[in-house]
Amino acid sequence: MFLTALLLLRPHPRPAVDWEALAAAAKQNMIRRLEIEAENHYCLSRPFLTAEQERGHAVARRAAAFEGLKAAQAAQFSAHRRLEDQLDHLNVTRRRSWP
């Protein structure tokens, strides 16, 4: 009887007490994400450049970067070798000049 009274009459925690910490962390994460989203929306709602200024503003920079990339790739490419120079040591018909 004592054990039954101990188990049945003791104060029980609320059913969601185990989940409160997780719910609080999820709420904090959601609040943080919403604050970041609000800050992004604020920054994007006030553009640094107008639409006319923004159109084509990086064409010269992109063209220069592309030319630099092409030059770097051309520098890595090995020089052309002729097949005659590669196989010249196999030429047995050439004449020797004896001193």
MOPAC internal coordinates of N, CA, C and O (Angstrom, degrees):
PM7 1SCF
backbone

  N    0.0000 0     0.00 0     0.00 0    0    0    0
  C    1.4417 1     0.00 0     0.00 0    1    0    0
  C    1.5209 1   110.76 1     0.00 0    2    1    0
  O    1.2310 1   120.49 1   140.59 1    3    2    1
  N    1.3289 1   116.67 1   -39.41 1    3    2    1
  C    1.4581 1   119.63 1  -179.87 1    5    3    2
  C    1.5253 1   110.68 1   -63.75 1    6    5    3
  O    1.2310 1   120.44 1   137.66 1    7    6    5
  N    1.3339 1   116.76 1   -42.34 1    7    6    5
  C    1.4597 1   120.96 1  -179.96 1    9    7    6
  C    1.5287 1   110.79 1   -65.78 1   10    9    7
  O    1.2310 1   120.11 1   139.23 1   11   10    9
  N    1.3079 1   117.40 1   -40.77 1   11   10    9
  C    1.4622 1   120.87 1   178.73 1   13   11   10
  C    1.5150 1   110.55 1   -63.79 1   14   13   11
  O    1.2310 1   120.20 1   136.78 1   15   14   13
  N    1.3158 1   117.22 1   -43.22 1   15   14   13
  C    1.4611 1   120.64 1   178.91 1   17   15   14
  C    1.5255 1   110.31 1   -65.24 1   18   17   15
  O    1.2310 1   120.50 1   142.29 1   19   18   17
  N    1.3209 1   116.64 1   -37.71 1   19   18   17
  C    1.4575 1   120.29 1   179.41 1   21   19   18
  C    1.5271 1   110.90 1   -63.90 1   22   21   19
  O    1.2310 1   120.73 1   137.29 1   23   22   21
  N    1.3277 1   116.22 1   -42.71 1   23   22   21
  C    1.4613 1   119.95 1  -177.80 1   25   23   22
  C    1.5250 1   112.67 1   -75.42 1   26   25   23
  O    1.2310 1   119.95 1   143.96 1   27   26   25
  N    1.3092 1   117.71 1   -36.04 1   27   26   25
  C    1.4553 1   120.27 1  -174.84 1   29   27   26
  C    1.5181 1   113.43 1   -88.87 1   30   29   27
  O    1.2310 1   119.68 1   151.19 1   31   30   29
  N    1.3046 1   118.21 1   -28.81 1   31   30   29
  C    1.4544 1   120.08 1  -173.41 1   33   31   30
  C    1.5246 1   113.66 1  -100.42 1   34   33   31
  O    1.2310 1   119.92 1   177.89 1   35   34   33
  N    1.3047 1   117.75 1    -2.11 1   35   34   33
  C    1.4650 1   119.27 1   178.98 1   37   35   34
  C    1.5298 1   109.44 1   -72.48 1   38   37   35
  O    1.2310 1   119.84 1   -27.18 1   39   38   37
  N    1.3063 1   117.90 1   152.82 1   39   38   37
  C    1.4707 1   119.15 1   179.73 1   41   39   38
  C    1.5314 1   110.17 1   -72.13 1   42   41   39
  O    1.2310 1   121.03 1   -51.26 1   43   42   41
  N    1.2970 1   115.64 1   128.74 1   43   42   41
  C    1.4570 1   121.16 1   179.52 1   45   43   42
  C    1.5281 1   109.14 1   -97.62 1   46   45   43
  O    1.2310 1   120.42 1   -36.16 1   47   46   45
  N    1.3206 1   116.81 1   143.84 1   47   46   45
  C    1.4676 1   118.28 1   176.93 1   49   47   46
  C    1.5264 1   110.31 1   -72.26 1   50   49   47
  O    1.2310 1   121.29 1   -14.54 1   51   50   49
  N    1.3064 1   115.13 1   165.46 1   51   50   49
  C    1.4585 1   119.40 1   177.25 1   53   51   50
  C    1.5260 1   108.85 1   -63.60 1   54   53   51
  O    1.2310 1   119.43 1   -27.26 1   55   54   53
  N    1.3156 1   118.70 1   152.74 1   55   54   53
  C    1.4669 1   120.36 1  -175.77 1   57   55   54
  C    1.5317 1   113.79 1   -60.56 1   58   57   55
  O    1.2310 1   119.18 1   149.79 1   59   58   57
  N    1.3165 1   119.17 1   -30.21 1   59   58   57
  C    1.4654 1   120.98 1  -174.23 1   61   59   58
  C    1.5166 1   112.93 1   -98.35 1   62   61   59
  O    1.2310 1   119.85 1  -165.84 1   63   62   61
  N    1.3351 1   117.88 1    14.16 1   63   62   61
  C    1.4577 1   119.26 1  -175.11 1   65   63   62
  C    1.5298 1   111.29 1   -64.90 1   66   65   63
  O    1.2310 1   119.97 1   150.39 1   67   66   65
  N    1.3312 1   117.66 1   -29.61 1   67   66   65
  C    1.4618 1   119.96 1   179.91 1   69   67   66
  C    1.5202 1   111.92 1   -71.87 1   70   69   67
  O    1.2310 1   120.20 1   156.73 1   71   70   69
  N    1.3247 1   117.22 1   -23.27 1   71   70   69
  C    1.4632 1   121.08 1  -174.58 1   73   71   70
  C    1.5180 1   112.38 1   -99.51 1   74   73   71
  O    1.2310 1   119.58 1   176.52 1   75   74   73
  N    1.3188 1   118.41 1    -3.48 1   75   74   73
  C    1.4644 1   119.72 1  -175.09 1   77   75   74
  C    1.5219 1   112.20 1   -63.30 1   78   77   75
  O    1.2310 1   119.83 1   139.89 1   79   78   77
  N    1.3244 1   117.93 1   -40.11 1   79   78   77
  C    1.4610 1   120.32 1  -179.07 1   81   79   78
  C    1.5215 1   110.46 1   -65.97 1   82   81   79
  O    1.2310 1   120.41 1   138.92 1   83   82   81
  N    1.3316 1   116.83 1   -41.08 1   83   82   81
  C    1.4602 1   119.70 1   178.88 1   85   83   82
  C    1.5213 1   110.93 1   -66.86 1   86   85   83
  O    1.2310 1   120.52 1   139.50 1   87   86   85
  N    1.3294 1   116.62 1   -40.50 1   87   86   85
  C    1.4576 1   119.70 1   179.61 1   89   87   86
  C    1.5256 1   110.33 1   -65.68 1   90   89   87
  O    1.2310 1   120.07 1   141.99 1   91   90   89
  N    1.3197 1   117.46 1   -38.01 1   91   90   89
  C    1.4636 1   120.31 1   179.02 1   93   91   90
  C    1.5206 1   110.54 1   -66.32 1   94   93   91
  O    1.2310 1   120.25 1   138.88 1   95   94   93
  N    1.3346 1   117.14 1   -41.12 1   95   94   93
  C    1.4676 1   120.09 1   178.40 1   97   95   94
  C    1.5246 1   110.51 1   -65.47 1   98   97   95
  O    1.2310 1   120.34 1   138.52 1   99   98   97
  N    1.3219 1   116.96 1   -41.48 1   99   98   97
  C    1.4632 1   119.90 1   178.51 1  101   99   98
  C    1.5204 1   110.70 1   -64.01 1  102  101   99
  O    1.2310 1   120.51 1   141.64 1  103  102  101
  N    1.3254 1   116.63 1   -38.36 1  103  102  101
  C    1.4615 1   120.50 1   179.07 1  105  103  102
  C    1.5257 1   110.32 1   -65.65 1  106  105  103
  O    1.2310 1   120.05 1   137.15 1  107  106  105
  N    1.3278 1   117.52 1   -42.85 1  107  106  105
  C    1.4677 1   120.77 1   178.26 1  109  107  106
  C    1.5268 1   110.91 1   -63.26 1  110  109  107
  O    1.2310 1   120.26 1   137.91 1  111  110  109
  N    1.3375 1   117.11 1   -42.09 1  111  110  109
  C    1.4620 1   120.17 1   178.05 1  113  111  110
  C    1.5233 1   111.59 1   -62.73 1  114  113  111
  O    1.2310 1   120.61 1   139.06 1  115  114  113
  N    1.3281 1   116.44 1   -40.94 1  115  114  113
  C    1.4545 1   119.90 1   179.39 1  117  115  114
  C    1.5238 1   110.67 1   -65.92 1  118  117  115
  O    1.2310 1   120.26 1   138.19 1  119  118  117
  N    1.3268 1   117.11 1   -41.81 1  119  118  117
  C    1.4647 1   120.65 1   178.46 1  121  119  118
  C    1.5207 1   110.41 1   -62.77 1  122  121  119
  O    1.2310 1   120.24 1   138.70 1  123  122  121
  N    1.3323 1   117.15 1   -41.30 1  123  122  121
  C    1.4654 1   120.78 1   179.02 1  125  123  122
  C    1.5260 1   110.82 1   -63.43 1  126  125  123
  O    1.2310 1   120.56 1   136.01 1  127  126  125
  N    1.3494 1   116.54 1   -43.99 1  127  126  125
  C    1.4695 1   119.90 1   178.96 1  129  127  126
  C    1.5233 1   111.42 1   -63.96 1  130  129  127
  O    1.2310 1   120.32 1   140.32 1  131  130  129
  N    1.3289 1   117.00 1   -39.68 1  131  130  129
  C    1.4608 1   120.07 1   178.93 1  133  131  130
  C    1.5231 1   111.49 1   -66.63 1  134  133  131
  O    1.2310 1   120.09 1   142.97 1  135  134  133
  N    1.3349 1   117.42 1   -37.03 1  135  134  133
  C    1.4637 1   119.93 1   177.01 1  137  135  134
  C    1.5226 1   110.94 1   -65.59 1  138  137  135
  O    1.2310 1   120.44 1   138.84 1  139  138  137
  N    1.3343 1   116.76 1   -41.16 1  139  138  137
  C    1.4666 1   120.20 1   177.90 1  141  139  138
  C    1.5249 1   109.92 1   -64.14 1  142  141  139
  O    1.2310 1   120.50 1   137.93 1  143  142  141
  N    1.3261 1   116.64 1   -42.07 1  143  142  141
  C    1.4590 1   120.07 1   179.39 1  145  143  142
  C    1.5246 1   111.16 1   -64.26 1  146  145  143
  O    1.2310 1   120.26 1   140.21 1  147  146  145
  N    1.3310 1   117.11 1   -39.79 1  147  146  145
  C    1.4642 1   120.20 1   178.25 1  149  147  146
  C    1.5247 1   110.96 1   -65.48 1  150  149  147
  O    1.2310 1   120.26 1   140.46 1  151  150  149
  N    1.3288 1   117.11 1   -39.54 1  151  150  149
  C    1.4597 1   120.24 1   177.83 1  153  151  150
  C    1.5299 1   110.70 1   -65.37 1  154  153  151
  O    1.2310 1   120.22 1   138.08 1  155  154  153
  N    1.3310 1   117.18 1   -41.92 1  155  154  153
  C    1.4662 1   120.60 1   177.24 1  157  155  154
  C    1.5237 1   111.01 1   -62.49 1  158  157  155
  O    1.2310 1   120.66 1   137.54 1  159  158  157
  N    1.3273 1   116.35 1   -42.46 1  159  158  157
  C    1.4608 1   120.13 1   178.93 1  161  159  158
  C    1.5270 1   110.71 1   -62.78 1  162  161  159
  O    1.2310 1   120.52 1   140.11 1  163  162  161
  N    1.3133 1   116.61 1   -39.89 1  163  162  161
  C    1.4670 1   120.41 1   178.58 1  165  163  162
  C    1.5237 1   110.62 1   -63.83 1  166  165  163
  O    1.2310 1   120.67 1   135.28 1  167  166  165
  N    1.3464 1   116.33 1   -44.72 1  167  166  165
  C    1.4732 1   119.61 1  -178.88 1  169  167  166
  C    1.5189 1   111.24 1   -66.54 1  170  169  167
  O    1.2310 1   120.32 1   141.60 1  171  170  169
  N    1.3212 1   117.00 1   -38.40 1  171  170  169
  C    1.4629 1   119.82 1  -178.26 1  173  171  170
  C    1.5238 1   112.52 1   -77.18 1  174  173  171
  O    1.2310 1   119.85 1   159.64 1  175  174  173
  N    1.3105 1   117.89 1   -20.36 1  175  174  173
  C    1.4601 1   119.90 1  -179.97 1  177  175  174
  C    1.5206 1   111.95 1   -77.81 1  178  177  175
  O    1.2310 1   119.76 1   164.55 1  179  178  177
  N    1.3334 1   118.06 1   -15.45 1  179  178  177
  C    1.4621 1   122.22 1   178.51 1  181  179  178
  C    1.5236 1   108.53 1  -122.00 1  182  181  179
  O    1.2310 1   119.79 1   -91.85 1  183  182  181
  N    1.3382 1   118.00 1    88.15 1  183  182  181
  C    1.4617 1   119.70 1  -175.58 1  185  183  182
  C    1.5180 1   111.90 1   -69.28 1  186  185  183
  O    1.2310 1   121.49 1   -30.88 1  187  186  185
  N    1.3276 1   114.76 1   149.12 1  187  186  185
  C    1.4574 1   120.89 1   177.87 1  189  187  186
  C    1.5200 1   110.03 1   -74.25 1  190  189  187
  O    1.2310 1   120.45 1   142.53 1  191  190  189
  N    1.3263 1   116.74 1   -37.47 1  191  190  189
  C    1.4565 1   122.09 1   179.06 1  193  191  190
  C    1.5230 1   109.23 1  -112.27 1  194  193  191
  O    1.2310 1   120.97 1   -28.87 1  195  194  193
  N    1.3116 1   115.75 1   151.13 1  195  194  193
  C    1.4533 1   119.06 1   173.07 1  197  195  194
  C    1.5203 1   108.15 1   -77.41 1  198  197  195
  O    1.2310 1   120.80 1   -10.03 1  199  198  197
  N    1.3138 1   116.08 1   169.97 1  199  198  197
  C    1.4673 1   120.05 1  -178.97 1  201  199  198
  C    1.5271 1   110.76 1   -62.97 1  202  201  199
  O    1.2310 1   120.06 1   143.00 1  203  202  201
  N    1.3389 1   117.49 1   -37.00 1  203  202  201
  C    1.4633 1   120.48 1   179.33 1  205  203  202
  C    1.5218 1   111.18 1   -69.10 1  206  205  203
  O    1.2310 1   120.32 1   141.61 1  207  206  205
  N    1.3278 1   116.99 1   -38.39 1  207  206  205
  C    1.4613 1   120.46 1   178.86 1  209  207  206
  C    1.5267 1   110.98 1   -70.90 1  210  209  207
  O    1.2310 1   120.78 1   145.70 1  211  210  209
  N    1.3177 1   116.12 1   -34.30 1  211  210  209
  C    1.4577 1   119.81 1  -175.77 1  213  211  210
  C    1.5232 1   111.78 1   -72.59 1  214  213  211
  O    1.2310 1   120.18 1   148.46 1  215  214  213
  N    1.3274 1   117.27 1   -31.54 1  215  214  213
  C    1.4654 1   120.72 1  -176.24 1  217  215  214
  C    1.5225 1   109.92 1   -68.51 1  218  217  215
  O    1.2310 1   120.34 1   -65.39 1  219  218  217
  N    1.3147 1   116.96 1   114.61 1  219  218  217
  C    1.4552 1   122.47 1   175.26 1  221  219  218
  C    1.5130 1   115.10 1    76.13 1  222  221  219
  O    1.2310 1   119.45 1  -161.72 1  223  222  221
  N    1.3174 1   118.65 1    18.28 1  223  222  221
  C    1.4648 1   119.42 1  -176.33 1  225  223  222
  C    1.5210 1   112.51 1   -73.86 1  226  225  223
  O    1.2310 1   119.45 1   160.83 1  227  226  225
  N    1.3351 1   118.66 1   -19.17 1  227  226  225
  C    1.4620 1   120.74 1  -175.45 1  229  227  226
  C    1.5245 1   112.46 1  -113.07 1  230  229  227
  O    1.2310 1   119.91 1  -163.91 1  231  230  229
  N    1.3213 1   117.77 1    16.09 1  231  230  229
  C    1.4651 1   120.09 1  -176.73 1  233  231  230
  C    1.5203 1   110.53 1   -64.26 1  234  233  231
  O    1.2310 1   120.07 1   133.78 1  235  234  233
  N    1.3246 1   117.47 1   -46.22 1  235  234  233
  C    1.4677 1   120.69 1  -178.34 1  237  235  234
  C    1.5296 1   110.89 1   -66.02 1  238  237  235
  O    1.2310 1   120.47 1   139.36 1  239  238  237
  N    1.3258 1   116.71 1   -40.64 1  239  238  237
  C    1.4649 1   119.80 1   179.75 1  241  239  238
  C    1.5256 1   110.86 1   -64.88 1  242  241  239
  O    1.2310 1   120.44 1   136.84 1  243  242  241
  N    1.3333 1   116.76 1   -43.16 1  243  242  241
  C    1.4609 1   119.73 1   179.23 1  245  243  242
  C    1.5197 1   111.60 1   -66.66 1  246  245  243
  O    1.2310 1   120.18 1   142.60 1  247  246  245
  N    1.3359 1   117.27 1   -37.40 1  247  246  245
  C    1.4673 1   120.02 1   178.44 1  249  247  246
  C    1.5256 1   110.38 1   -65.72 1  250  249  247
  O    1.2310 1   120.27 1   138.67 1  251  250  249
  N    1.3378 1   117.09 1   -41.33 1  251  250  249
  C    1.4674 1   120.16 1   178.37 1  253  251  250
  C    1.5250 1   110.93 1   -65.38 1  254  253  251
  O    1.2310 1   120.23 1   140.22 1  255  254  253
  N    1.3157 1   117.16 1   -39.78 1  255  254  253
  C    1.4639 1   120.27 1   178.53 1  257  255  254
  C    1.5239 1   110.48 1   -65.29 1  258  257  255
  O    1.2310 1   120.34 1   141.79 1  259  258  257
  N    1.3395 1   116.95 1   -38.21 1  259  258  257
  C    1.4608 1   120.32 1   179.18 1  261  259  258
  C    1.5258 1   110.65 1   -67.72 1  262  261  259
  O    1.2310 1   120.11 1   139.78 1  263  262  261
  N    1.3256 1   117.39 1   -40.22 1  263  262  261
  C    1.4694 1   120.24 1   177.33 1  265  263  262
  C    1.5272 1   110.49 1   -63.88 1  266  265  263
  O    1.2310 1   120.17 1   140.06 1  267  266  265
  N    1.3228 1   117.27 1   -39.94 1  267  266  265
  C    1.4635 1   120.47 1   176.34 1  269  267  266
  C    1.5154 1   111.92 1   -62.67 1  270  269  267
  O    1.2310 1   120.70 1   140.58 1  271  270  269
  N    1.3254 1   116.26 1   -39.42 1  271  270  269
  C    1.4617 1   120.66 1   178.18 1  273  271  270
  C    1.5233 1   110.88 1   -65.88 1  274  273  271
  O    1.2310 1   120.48 1   137.68 1  275  274  273
  N    1.3305 1   116.69 1   -42.32 1  275  274  273
  C    1.4660 1   119.84 1   178.19 1  277  275  274
  C    1.5241 1   110.83 1   -63.52 1  278  277  275
  O    1.2310 1   120.16 1   139.01 1  279  278  277
  N    1.3403 1   117.30 1   -40.99 1  279  278  277
  C    1.4651 1   120.35 1   179.61 1  281  279  278
  C    1.5267 1   110.67 1   -65.60 1  282  281  279
  O    1.2310 1   120.06 1   140.83 1  283  282  281
  N    1.3265 1   117.49 1   -39.17 1  283  282  281
  C    1.4644 1   120.44 1   179.20 1  285  283  282
  C    1.5234 1   110.73 1   -65.48 1  286  285  283
  O    1.2310 1   120.31 1   139.77 1  287  286  285
  N    1.3183 1   117.00 1   -40.23 1  287  286  285
  C    1.4616 1   119.59 1   178.47 1  289  287  286
  C    1.5235 1   111.12 1   -68.71 1  290  289  287
  O    1.2310 1   120.09 1   142.87 1  291  290  289
  N    1.3329 1   117.44 1   -37.13 1  291  290  289
  C    1.4612 1   120.20 1   178.49 1  293  291  290
  C    1.5237 1   110.60 1   -67.45 1  294  293  291
  O    1.2310 1   120.04 1   146.83 1  295  294  293
  N    1.3350 1   117.54 1   -33.17 1  295  294  293
  C    1.4631 1   120.54 1   179.04 1  297  295  294
  C    1.5268 1   110.73 1   -69.63 1  298  297  295
  O    1.2310 1   119.90 1   149.11 1  299  298  297
  N    1.3126 1   117.80 1   -30.89 1  299  298  297
  C    1.4608 1   120.79 1   179.46 1  301  299  298
  C    1.5249 1   111.87 1   -77.86 1  302  301  299
  O    1.2310 1   120.19 1   158.91 1  303  302  301
  N    1.3179 1   117.24 1   -21.09 1  303  302  301
  C    1.4593 1   121.30 1  -177.50 1  305  303  302
  C    1.5162 1   108.87 1   -72.70 1  306  305  303
  O    1.2310 1   120.21 1   -47.93 1  307  306  305
  N    1.3202 1   117.20 1   132.07 1  307  306  305
  C    1.4649 1   120.49 1  -177.52 1  309  307  306
  C    1.5272 1   110.23 1   -73.03 1  310  309  307
  O    1.2310 1   121.14 1   -22.76 1  311  310  309
  N    1.3297 1   115.43 1   157.24 1  311  310  309
  C    1.4580 1   120.60 1  -179.34 1  313  311  310
  C    1.5241 1   109.71 1   -68.80 1  314  313  311
  O    1.2310 1   121.14 1   -26.21 1  315  314  313
  N    1.3271 1   115.43 1   153.79 1  315  314  313
  C    1.4582 1   119.73 1  -179.73 1  317  315  314
  C    1.5225 1   110.13 1   -70.46 1  318  317  315
  O    1.2310 1   120.94 1   -40.08 1  319  318  317
  N    1.3169 1   115.81 1   139.92 1  319  318  317
  C    1.4617 1   121.39 1   176.37 1  321  319  318
  C    1.5183 1   108.11 1  -117.30 1  322  321  319
  O    1.2310 1   121.18 1   -45.14 1  323  322  321
  N    1.2987 1   115.35 1   134.86 1  323  322  321
  C    1.4601 1   119.59 1   179.09 1  325  323  322
  C    1.5211 1   109.32 1   -85.05 1  326  325  323
  O    1.2310 1   120.76 1   -33.52 1  327  326  325
  N    1.3084 1   116.16 1   146.48 1  327  326  325
  C    1.4548 1   121.39 1  -179.83 1  329  327  326
  C    1.5273 1   110.96 1   -66.84 1  330  329  327
  O    1.2310 1   120.43 1   146.48 1  331  330  329
  N    1.3203 1   116.79 1   -33.52 1  331  330  329
  C    1.4681 1   120.09 1   178.24 1  333  331  330
  C    1.5234 1   110.92 1   -62.76 1  334  333  331
  O    1.2310 1   120.35 1   137.87 1  335  334  333
  N    1.3287 1   116.93 1   -42.13 1  335  334  333
  C    1.4608 1   120.04 1   178.83 1  337  335  334
  C    1.5256 1   111.02 1   -68.57 1  338  337  335
  O    1.2310 1   120.59 1   146.42 1  339  338  337
  N    1.3122 1   116.47 1   -33.58 1  339  338  337
  C    1.4571 1   120.87 1  -178.09 1  341  339  338
  C    1.5299 1   111.17 1   -69.65 1  342  341  339
  O    1.2310 1   120.69 1   142.33 1  343  342  341
  N    1.3421 1   116.29 1   -37.67 1  343  342  341
  C    1.4623 1   120.77 1  -174.69 1  345  343  342
  C    1.5280 1   112.73 1  -106.93 1  346  345  343
  O    1.2310 1   119.73 1  -164.49 1  347  346  345
  N    1.3056 1   118.13 1    15.51 1  347  346  345
  C    1.4605 1   121.21 1  -176.25 1  349  347  346
  C    1.5269 1   111.91 1   -65.06 1  350  349  347
  O    1.2310 1   119.32 1   152.31 1  351  350  349
  N    1.3000 1   118.90 1   -27.69 1  351  350  349
  C    1.4600 1   120.64 1  -178.90 1  353  351  350
  C    1.5308 1   111.92 1   -70.34 1  354  353  351
  O    1.2310 1   120.04 1   167.06 1  355  354  353
  N    1.3194 1   117.53 1   -12.94 1  355  354  353
  C    1.4599 1   120.63 1   178.65 1  357  355  354
  C    1.5309 1   112.74 1   -89.20 1  358  357  355
  O    1.2310 1   120.09 1   176.23 1  359  358  357
  N    1.2949 1   117.44 1    -3.77 1  359  358  357
  C    1.4588 1   121.39 1  -177.43 1  361  359  358
  C    1.5289 1   109.18 1   -72.86 1  362  361  359
  O    1.2310 1   120.46 1   -69.34 1  363  362  361
  N    1.3246 1   116.72 1   110.66 1  363  362  361
  C    1.4700 1   120.92 1  -178.48 1  365  363  362
  C    1.5225 1   111.83 1  -101.08 1  366  365  363
  O    1.2310 1   119.53 1   173.52 1  367  366  365
  N    1.2930 1   118.49 1    -6.48 1  367  366  365
  C    1.4604 1   120.54 1  -176.84 1  369  367  366
  C    1.5163 1   113.14 1   -93.38 1  370  369  367
  O    1.2310 1   119.27 1   176.36 1  371  370  369
  N    1.2780 1   119.00 1    -3.64 1  371  370  369
  C    1.4618 1   119.86 1  -178.46 1  373  371  370
  C    1.5279 1   109.33 1   -72.98 1  374  373  371
  O    1.2310 1   120.23 1   -28.92 1  375  374  373
  N    1.2607 1   117.16 1   151.08 1  375  374  373
  C    1.4554 1   122.27 1  -177.44 1  377  375  374
  C    1.5163 1   109.44 1   -91.92 1  378  377  375
  O    1.2310 1   121.78 1   -37.76 1  379  378  377
  N    1.3015 1   114.21 1   142.24 1  379  378  377
  C    1.4615 1   119.90 1   175.76 1  381  379  378
  C    1.5163 1   108.80 1   -95.14 1  382  381  379
  O    1.2310 1   121.43 1   -33.02 1  383  382  381
  N    1.2595 1   114.86 1   146.98 1  383  382  381
  C    1.4653 1   119.00 1   175.64 1  385  383  382
  C    1.5155 1   107.28 1  -107.14 1  386  385  383
  O    1.2310 1   120.72 1   -66.82 1  387  386  385
  N    1.3466 1   116.23 1   113.18 1  387  386  385
  C    1.4593 1   121.01 1  -178.81 1  389  387  386
  C    1.5154 1   109.24 1   -86.39 1  390  389  387
  O    1.2310 1   120.38 1   -42.71 1  391  390  389
  N    1.2703 1   116.88 1   137.29 1  391  390  389
  C    1.4767 1   118.29 1   179.97 1  393  391  390
  C    1.4924 1   114.03 1   -73.49 1  394  393  391
  O    1.2310 1   120.10 1   180.00 1  395  394  393

